[in-house]
Amino acid sequence: MSSMIRLEAVSKRYPARKDSAAVTALSETDLTIDRGEIFGVIGRSGAGKSTLIRLINLLERPSSGRVEVDGVDLTALDASRLRAARRQIGMIFQHFNLLSSRTVFDNVALPLELAGLSRAEIKSKVQPLLELVGLADKSGRYPAELSGGQKQRVGIARALATEPKVLLCDEATSALDPETTRSILALLGDINEKLGITIVLITHEMQVIKQICHRVAVLDAGAVVELASVESVFTRPRAPITRSLLSAATGDDVPPHLRARLSQHPIGGDTLLRLRFSGPHAESPVISRLTKAQGIEVSILHGQVDVVRHASFGTLIVALPVAGDALAAAIRFLESENVVVEPLGYLPASLRAAG
Ligand SMILES: Nc1ncnc2c1ncn2[C@@H]1O[C@H](COP(=O)(O)OP(=O)(O)OP(=O)(O)O)[C@@H](O)[C@H]1O
């Protein structure tokens, strides 16, 4: 698969100002995004997500490094060539950025007016776009008369007006409720399939990544700390930050009544483990095999099974009444069964009965 976007050793430093020190928002980052893929970037607030996505269309200029889109080095273009290249890169925003004095039709028409198209050409392009996003009947409405989801549909139609090859989505669903978020993401997925457009989205929510992305990069303090397929990040997260973003999203975190009693030192009771299963292992009776093989009674304290891009995966939080060598042997057994084991700490034995 050929690449659509390449960042090569891209850094972005914001200089110091009167009231703040200099910030390196992105450091020496290499990133390749394939043609036709839906690529997600996730990270906490301040990780550098907005900076990264704005570097792709050069709304931010890199302090160093190269940004290539569809084989063209954007950093080498003069202003007029850059304007032309940007028509290949649509963008949608968290707060939609519609013009309140223009109708839905005229908002979508704006980039075409700027590109110098005739009224007839504009009409022939805008109408199918409004149909694509499900707003054919709202053409004459003003933004104030629309719901948040409808406003974002206008944003999407406007971003597609110049027939871009890339669509950048800057927290595009963060201002929407969960149901509207799902419908906007479904629309973006359809657009990716129908038009073959490459989509890059940034978000702080794993649910967004889970619903439509093919691959995801996890950004932390201006660096990519993990990059993999979405299936692999959900079932085999490596970086601690990825695990914590996942726990918040999938509800596989330690229940609060257990967390309060958790100790980081063995206290002669149980050891708490988080187990992640994926693929066929999600349904296999690995816990009962552990009991049979090693005579360990396993208490299941919390568990769930989920599906990401047609792959099922499960998480269990279990307590084992062992520590030391017996614990190490149990972990080795689980790992040999392809279970990802994450030790969480130790619990007093009395809690086991309480579950
Ligand atoms: N124009 C700017 N001038 C100075 N510093 C900036 C500027 N824009 C961003 N920063 C700083 O760069 C770092 C990364 O910011 P960025 O907005 O890219 O992160 P983010 O992951 O998108 O965060 P959020 O989710 O809160 O928007 C932060 O420390 C931020 O304060």
The ligand as an SDF file (V2000), in Angstrom:
LIG
                    3D

 31 33  0  0  0  0  0  0  0  0999 V2000
    0.0860   28.4340   19.5750 N   0  0  0  0  0  0  0  0  0  0  0  0
    0.7240   27.9310   20.6410 C   0  0  0  0  0  0  0  0  0  0  0  0
    1.6400   28.6530   21.3070 N   0  0  0  0  0  0  0  0  0  0  0  0
    2.3180   28.1440   22.3660 C   0  0  0  0  0  0  0  0  0  0  0  0
    2.1290   26.8850   22.8370 N   0  0  0  0  0  0  0  0  0  0  0  0
    1.2210   26.1110   22.2310 C   0  0  0  0  0  0  0  0  0  0  0  0
    0.4650   26.5930   21.0960 C   0  0  0  0  0  0  0  0  0  0  0  0
   -0.3650   25.5910   20.7110 N   0  0  0  0  0  0  0  0  0  0  0  0
   -0.1310   24.5510   21.5530 C   0  0  0  0  0  0  0  0  0  0  0  0
    0.8110   24.8520   22.4520 N   0  0  0  0  0  0  0  0  0  0  0  0
    1.3470   23.9440   23.4990 C   0  0  0  0  0  0  0  0  0  0  0  0
    1.8200   22.7690   22.8600 O   0  0  0  0  0  0  0  0  0  0  0  0
    1.4870   21.5990   23.6190 C   0  0  0  0  0  0  0  0  0  0  0  0
    0.6410   20.6710   22.7640 C   0  0  0  0  0  0  0  0  0  0  0  0
   -0.6120   21.3030   22.4970 O   0  0  0  0  0  0  0  0  0  0  0  0
   -1.7270   20.6780   21.5430 P   0  0  0  0  0  0  0  0  0  0  0  0
   -2.8560   21.6380   21.5010 O   0  0  0  0  0  0  0  0  0  0  0  0
   -1.1130   20.2540   20.2760 O   0  0  0  0  0  0  0  0  0  0  0  0
   -2.1350   19.3790   22.3880 O   0  0  0  0  0  0  0  0  0  0  0  0
   -3.4770   18.5230   22.3080 P   0  0  0  0  0  0  0  0  0  0  0  0
   -3.0490   17.1090   22.5410 O   0  0  0  0  0  0  0  0  0  0  0  0
   -4.2170   18.8150   21.0790 O   0  0  0  0  0  0  0  0  0  0  0  0
   -4.2830   19.0380   23.5770 O   0  0  0  0  0  0  0  0  0  0  0  0
   -5.8720   19.3220   23.7200 P   0  0  0  0  0  0  0  0  0  0  0  0
   -6.5390   17.9580   23.6410 O   0  0  0  0  0  0  0  0  0  0  0  0
   -5.9800   19.9220   25.0860 O   0  0  0  0  0  0  0  0  0  0  0  0
   -6.2590   20.2320   22.6250 O   0  0  0  0  0  0  0  0  0  0  0  0
    0.7690   22.1060   24.8630 C   0  0  0  0  0  0  0  0  0  0  0  0
    1.7260   22.1950   25.9010 O   0  0  0  0  0  0  0  0  0  0  0  0
    0.2830   23.4720   24.4640 C   0  0  0  0  0  0  0  0  0  0  0  0
    0.1850   24.3250   25.5850 O   0  0  0  0  0  0  0  0  0  0  0  0
  1  2  1  0
  2  3  1  0
  2  7  2  0
  3  4  2  0
  4  5  1  0
  5  6  2  0
  6  7  1  0
  6 10  1  0
  7  8  1  0
  8  9  2  0
  9 10  1  0
 10 11  1  0
 11 12  1  0
 11 30  1  0
 12 13  1  0
 13 14  1  0
 13 28  1  0
 14 15  1  0
 15 16  1  0
 16 17  2  0
 16 18  1  0
 16 19  1  0
 19 20  1  0
 20 21  2  0
 20 22  1  0
 20 23  1  0
 23 24  1  0
 24 25  2  0
 24 26  1  0
 24 27  1  0
 28 29  1  0
 28 30  1  0
 30 31  1  0
M  END
$$$$
